[in-house]
Amino acid sequence: MKRKVILYFMIIILLTLSLVMMVFGIALTRYYHQGIAQAFQNHVEAVNPIWESGNEFNYTALEDFSDLVIKSYQYDGAELELLNRDGKLLQSSTGFYAEQIRPIDNNVFSYKVVYQKEELTSGEKVLAVYIPLMKDGQAVGVLRYASSLTNVQETISRLMKYGFSACIGVTAIVFLVALRLADSIVRPFHQIIRFTQEISNGRFEKRIEETFPHELGKMASTLNYMAAEIVKTDQLKTDFISSISHELRTPLTGIKGWAETMESPEGLTEEEMKFGLYMINSESERLMKLVEDLLDFSRYESKRITLVPEIVQYDELVQEVALQLQKKATEKNVQIKVKTTPVLIYADVDKIRQVLLNLLDNAIKFSKKGSGIHIVQFVEDGMAVLKIKDRGIGMKQEDVAHIMESFYKIDAKSVGAGLGLAIVRSIVHQHGGTINIKSEYGSGTIIFVYLPVNKMKEE
C-alpha cells in the first residue's frame, strides 16, 4: 500500500510539473516573440514621417519611394522587406528583388501588428513581423521584418533547462515528502491491522491506544468500541450460562428430590404426598416458563416470530390485565389505579397482553408494601401511550441504561433469566412502537409504552 501511495502521489506531481513546464515553455516563447514584435513596432512608430506634406501618389507609385522606406525603417540585425497591399515584394534591405508574393493577414490592414514563425529555404527559423505602413491614416503598404530566432531559441532552451532542473529538485523534495506522508497514512493502517488480528485471535482486551485524526480516528474508536462490546457480550454470555444453569438447576433439584422421595412413599402422610405433587407441578411450570422465555427470545431475536394482528380495544385490554393482577397486588397491599381513554389499535392481542402482564407484574414485584401503582393510558400525536408509575425501589441510572438488554439483571441472584424486558422491547418494536424507562433509585419507576394508532386497519 505504501508503494501505491508514493506511486500515485508521484504520478500526480509529475503530471502537474509537466503541465507547468509546458505552460512555462509556451509563455516564454510568446513573451520573447511578442517582445521582438513590440520592438519592431516601437521602431516604426519612432521614425519621423517620411512623406512630404501635400505629397500625393497612388498605391502603384509606392515603389518609387521604396528606397526611402527601406532606408528610414531599417532595423539593425533584421531583414526588412517592403510589400504592397497585395503582398508583392517591392524591395528588400538585402537587395533581393525577385518576383515574390507573401500572404498577408487581413488583420494587418486593421492597423494591427501580426507576427508568425517562418522557415527560410536555408532551414533557418525566423520570426516574421508584419506592420502596416501608414500615410494619412491609411495603410499604403506593409513592412515585413524577419528576425532570426536562433538566439531566442537558445535563451528559451537555457531557461527551460533551469526550469527542468527546478522540477527535478521539486520532484526530489516531493518524493521525500511522499515517503513521510505515505508512512503517516500507512502506519495507522498497520496498527489497525495488527489490532484486528489480535481481535481475531480472541484477545478482546486489546485496544488501539494511539489517537489518529479524522476518519482513521473514527475507525480506531469504532474498533475499540466493537472490542468493548464483544467483551461485554462475552461477559453477558458467561453470566447467562451461569444464570440459566442456576435457574434450571433449582427447579430440577426440587423435582428430582420430591420424585426420589415419592418413589418410597412409606412413612409419607397424604398431606406430604400432596405437597410433593404440588412442588413437582410448581417447579415444572417454573421450568416450562423459563424454557418458553428462552424460546420466545430466540424467535424475536432471529425475527422468526409471526404476529397475528387484529383490531384491539386497547383501553379495555389495559383494564383487563390490571384486573387480572389485582389479586397479586392485594396480597402485597399495593393499590392499582387505572385511568384509560378509549382507543383502537391494530396489534397482536396476545403479544400486547404479554407486554402488559410483564410490565405490571414487575411494577407489583418491586413496589413497596402499602404503596400504589398508577396506570394512565391516553392518546397523543397519533400514539396510544401507556404510563405505568410505581413507588418501588427504583433503579440506578447505570442500570436503567441496560435494563432492557438481554440477560441483564440488576441482582445476579434474583429469580429469572433477565429476558422479560428484552422480550417486551422486541414485541413493542415489532408493532412499530417504542418503550422508555425513567427511574430514580429509592423513589420508583415510570415506564412509557408508545404504540401507533395510525397503523390500525379500518373495520
N, C-alpha and C positions, 0 to 999 in steps of 0.2 A: 504493500500500500504506500509506503514511504517513497519508493521509486516512482510510482504513478503520480503521486502528488508533485514531486520535483519535476517529472517529465511534463505534466500538463502545465505547470507553472512556467517552465522554461519555454514551452511552445508558445504560450500566450505572450511572454516577454519578447521572444524572437520575432513573432509576427508583428508586435507593436513597434519594435525597433526598426524592422524592415519597412513598415509603413512610414515611420518617421523619416528614415533616410530617403525614401522615395519622394516624400513631400519636400524634404530639405533640398534634394537634388533639383527638383522642378523649380523650387523657389529661387535657388541660386542661379540657375540658368535664366529664368525670367528676369531676375534682378540685374544681371550683367547685360543681357540683351536690351532691356529697357534703358539701362544706363548708357549704352552705346547710342541707341536711337535718340535719347534725350540730348546727348552731347551734339549730335549732328543737327538736331532741330534748333538747339540754342545757338549753334554756329550760324545757321541760316538766318535766324531772326536777328542776329547781331550784325549782319552785313548791311552796310549802308545801301539805300536804294540805288540801283544801277541804271534806272530808267530816267531819261531826261524829262523834265516837266513838259507836258504838251506833246511828247513824242508819241506818234501813232504808228501802229503796224498791225497787220493781221497775223494769224497764227502761223501761216506758211512762211512768214518772214522771220520767225523765231531763230532760224539757223543763221541769220545774218548777225545775230547777237550772241551766237554760241561761244565765240572766243571770250567775249566779255563775261558771260555767265560762268564759264569754266574757271577763268582767272579769278573772278570775285568770290566764288563759293568753294574753291578748292580747300580740302582739309588734309593736313599732313597725315600720312600713314593710311589713307583711304583712297580708293579709286572713285572718281566722280564721273557720272555719265549724265548727259542732258538728253531727255526724251521728250518728244512732243506728246500731245494728249492721246494719241493713238498708240503710244509705246514705241514709236520708231526712234532708233538711236540717231541723234543728230551729231553729237560729238562726245569724246571721252578724254579724260585727263591723261590717258596713256597714249593718245594719238590714234586709237583704233577707230576706223570709220566704216567698217564693213556693214553691209545691209543687215540689220538685225532689229527684230521687233520683240519687245519684252511685254509679257502680260502685266497689266496694271490693275490693281484692286480699285474698284469704284469708290471705296472709302477715301482714297487719296483726293479725289475731286470734291469731297465733302470737307476738305481742309483738315484731314486727319493724317497723322504720320503712321505709315504701315511698314512693318519690318518682318522679315522672314529669313529662315536659314536656307541658303542655296549652296550648290556644289559646282565648282568650276570644272572645265574639261580636264584640268590637270589633277582633279581629285581633291583639291583644297576646298575646305568648307569656309564659307564667308557668310556674314550677316548683311543682307541687302536691306537698306532703309530707303523708302520712297517718300519724298517730301514735295508737296506742291510748290511750284514756282509762281509766285503771285505778282500781278500787275493790276493796279487799280481795283483791288479786291477780287480779282478773278484769277483762276489757275490757268496760266498760259502754257505751262509745260510741267515736267516732273524732273526733280533732281534725284538721281539714284546713287547712293553711297554704298560701296562694298568694302567691308572691313573684315580682315582675316580673323577667324575665331581660334587660331592656334594658341595664342597666349591666354585667351579667355578659357579655353578648354583645359589648359594646363592648370590655371588657377582654380577652376572648378574641381578638377581631379584632385588637386592638393587639399582643398577644403573637404572634399568628400572622404579622402583618406583620414583626415583629422576626425571627421565625423564617425567613420568606421572604427577608428581607434577608441574614441569615446564610447561607442556602442559596445566594443569588446570589454572595456573597463566596467561599464554598467552591467553587462551580462555576467561578468565575474562576481561583481558585488551582489547582483540579484541571485546568483547561484548560491552564494554563501547564505544570503538571507532565506532562500528557499529551503536550504538544508535545515536551518534553525526552525523555520516555520513548519516544515513537514514534521520535524521532530516534535514540535509543540502540539501538532494535530494528532500524530500517530501515537505518541506516548500515552495520552489518556485512554486511547482505544486499547492499547496493550494492557493497561491496568484493568480496564473493564473486562477484557477477555480473560485475564487471569482470575478476576473475581468470579466471573460466570463459571469458569472451570472449577473453582473451589466450591461454588454452589452445587454444580452438577455432581460433585463428589460427596455431597451431603454435609459440607461444613457451613451450615446456615448461620453460624455465629459471626462469620466474616463480614466486614464492612469496607466500603471504599472510603478511606479516611480523607484523601485529598479533595479539596473543593475545586471544581472546574467551572469556568464561566459559560454562560449562555446555554445552548442545547445540551452540551456534554454534561453540564452541571445538573440539568433536569434529568438526563438519563441516569446519572450516578445516583441522584436522590431517589429516583423511581426504583432502581435496582436495590438500593438499601431498604426502601420501603417493602419491596417484594420479599427480600430476605427476612425482614422482621415479621411480615405476615405469614411466611412459611413457618418460622419458628413458633409464632402464635398458633397457627393451625395445627402444627405438630404437637404443641402443648395441649391444645384442646382435644386432639385425638387421644393423647395419653390420659387426660382427665376423663374423657368419655369412656374409654375402655375400663378405667378404674371405677368410674361411677356406675356404668352398666353392669360390670361384674358384681359390684356390691348390691345394686338393685335387683339383679337376678338371683344372687345367692340368698338374699334374705327370704323371699317367698318360697324358694325351692327348699331352703333349710327347714322352714316351718312345715311345708307339705311333706317332705321326706320324714321329718321327725314324727309327725302325727300318723303318717302311714305306717311307719315301723311300730309305733305304739299300738295302733289298732290291729296290727297283724296278730298280736297276742292279747285279745280282749279280756282275758282272765284278770279279775281284780279291778276292772274299769266299771264305773257306775254308768247308768243310762245317760245321766247329765254330762258326764265326761265324754262319752261317745258322741253325743250331740254337739258338744263344744268342739270336739276334734273334727267332726264333719264340717262344722261351721268355719273353723280355721282353714281347713283344706280348701273349702269353697271360696272363702275370702281371699286367701293368698293366691288362688288360681285366677280369680278375677283381677287381682292386682298385677299378676304376671301377664295376663292377657292384655290389660290396658297398656302396660309398658311396651309389649311387643307391637300392639296396634299403633302406639305413638311412633315407634321406630319405623314401621311400615308407612304410616302417613307422611312422616318427614321425608323418607326416601322418595315417595311418589311426588311430593311437592317440589323437592329439590331437582328431581330429574324431569319435571314438567310432564309427568305421566298421569297426573290427576285429571279427571274429567268432571267438569261442572255440569250440573243439570239445573239450569236457571228456570225460574218461574216468577210470576208476579207475587210479591210478598208484601203483606201489610206489616211494615217494619215496626210501627209503634206497638201493635198487638204482640209481635214476636218478643219485643223487649219486655213487655209486661208479663208475658208467659214465662220467660226464663227467670225473671225476678221472683215470680210466684213459686216456680219450681225449686229455687234455692232458699225460699223463705224459712223452711224448717231448719236448715243448717245454720242460717243466720240467727234464728231464735235460740237455738241451742247454745250459741256463743254470746247471746244477749247483744246482738248487733241489729240495729233497726235499718231497714231498707226503705228509702223514699224514692218513688218513681214519678217523673213528670214527662209526658210524651206529647208529640204533635203528630197527627195523622199524616202518613206519607206512604207511598207505594214505591218499592224498589224492585229491580229485576235481578234476582240473585238465586243461588243455590241455598234453599232454606235450611237444609241440614248442616251445611258448612257454616253459614252465618250463625246458626244456633250453637254450633261448636265454639265459635269465636266468643259469643256472649257468655256461654257457660264457663269457659276458661277464664275470661277476664273477671266475671263476677265472683267466681269461686276463689280466685286469687285475692280479690278485694276482701272477701269474708275471712279468708285464711289469715291474712296479715293485719286485719283490723283489731284494734284494742277492744276488750270487753266493755260493753256499755256505750260504745261509740256508734256512729251511724254512717251509712253509705248513701250518697245522693246520686241518683241516676237521672240525667236530663237528656232527652232526645228531642232535637229540633232540626229545622231545615235552614240552610244558609248558603247562598251563592251556588245553588244547584247541587248541593251536597246534603245528604242525610247525616247529621252529626250526632254522635253518641258520646256523652261525657259521663265518666264514672269517677266519682271522687270519694275517697275514703279517708279516715282519720287513723291510719295504721302506723306502722313503724317507719314507713318511708324507706328511701334508698339514698345512698351517697351518689354524688354526681358521676364518679368514675364507674359506678355500677349501672347507672341509667344509660350511659353511652353503649353498654354491651349487653343489657338485659335481654334484648330480643335476638341475640346471636345464638347459634346452635350450640347446645350442650353447656351454655353458660349458666352457672349457679352462683348466687351470692354466698351461700353457705354450702361448702362442698359436702357436708354431712347431711344435708336436707334430703328428704324423700323426693324421688323423681329424677329424670334424666336431663332436665333443663331443655326440653324440646317444646313445651307448651306454647310459650310466646313466639318461638320461631315458626311454629305451625300457624299460629294466629296471624302473624305478619304475612306469611305466604298466601293464606286464604284471602286476606284483605287486599293484597296486591293483585291477586288474580281476578278480583272483582273490580279492579281499576281504582281502588281506594288507597288511603294511607292511614297510618296509626302513629300517634305521638304520645310520649310519656313524659310527664313532668312530676318530679318528686323532690321532697325535702326531708332529709333524714330526721326522724323523730316526730314529724308533723303529718305525714300522709302522702298519698299519691293521687295524681289526676291523669286519667287516660282518655285521649280523644280518638275516636274512630270515625273516619270520613268515608262514606260510600256514595258514589254518584247516583243522582236521581235521573239525569238525562240519558242514562243507558237503559232505562226501563222501556220495555216494549209496550206498544199500545194494546189495550184489551180488545 
